[in-house]
């Protein structure tokens, strides 16, 4: 089996460190999103604005890659999936307990096995089914309530986390599909489609959200600056992570990306005083284990 060369990125950043930085950014991004909400910017509007800024930044930085953009039915679906993932994560992180929302978001092994079967025509293996069941068991442990008696999300924020995770799994599968059917398209253009789709989807969703008083004066200035900064950071992070992902093994990258959970747990405890309980730790351990093993299983299946 041929090993992927561990070359440095153009800025001299080791690929693993690039992925680690990306995971760290996503692990703390929930806090500026809550700051935006406190300034009067809803989760849907924050998702639309930051995604639009990210899309424009990538287009400006990689404008030469625009010529490689081609049409395929997978592209609008990729944009839709990224929109669901982005909005589900951002809205859920603003309105719910961020660690519970993120763990539900990371139920990707369960959804990836199904989407890969129908879209990539990958065979549903026993290992894939067991990993999906392990992830769902973790969710059931975390969500079980003696009062309700049913392990279901307790509020809309947690449902948003589940929907966002499904969108994220579909996004990953469709990204592989676009590489297969559009090999000549630059990776930066997939990033443009992902950010653009998230911006459009969130903007449409914002039209159905109850109207709130928009920020004015100094609050508007701070909201605009924070949105621009957040969108720029997400664009830069996505480009660096994408460059790192193609230089390391898929199973290693999936493990490194789980560092996001560590950063989220620490920042949620420090900044929001949200501490997971025993059931959250037990369920989260099952979900993380399923994610780690999923990386190895999918890597072995493609080698």
Buried (B, 14 or more C-beta within 10 A) or exposed (E): EEEEEEEEBEEEBBBBBBBBBBBBBBBBBBBBBBBBBEBBBBBBBBBBBBBBBBBBBBBEEBEEBEEBBEEEEBBBBBBBBBBBBBBBBBBBBBBBBBBBBBBBBBBBBBBBBBBBBEBEEBEEBEBBEBBBBBBBBBBBBBBBEEEEEEBBBEEEBBBBBBBBBBBBBBBBBBBBBBEEEBEEBBBBBBBBBBBBBBBBBBBEBBEEEEEEEEBEEEBBEBBBEBBBEBBBBBBBBBBBBBBBBEBBBBBBBBBBBBBBBEBBBEBBEEEBEBEBEEBBBBBBBBBBBBBBBBBBBBBEEEE
